[in-house]
Amino acid sequence: MYNYIFLTAEGCTYQAKSNSDIPDIENLQVIGISKGENSQEAFYNLMNEQEYLIENTFDNIFCYKLSDNYEDSYQEFRIKNKF
């Protein structure tokens, strides 16, 4: 089994103690980490382990295999089309 980290570029983050309604920082949100023999299995395991993700507003997520050559393991998923 391999570990995969799932992320999204959707959403926004505010700086600490910010009084503005305008997002300050564009960054990635960590959706979770899950194990699987491949990225697809890890995605399904993540969704089964963290069922609240089905109800959230994130849709476009992607993952990396946590390894030295993680760039080669990039994979995209869509929550709304899979569950």
Buried (B, 14 or more C-beta within 10 A) or exposed (E): EBBBBBBBEBEEEEEEEEEEEEEEEEEBBEBBEBBBEEBBBBBBBBBEEBEEBEEEEBEEBBBBBEEEEEEEBEBEBEBEEEE
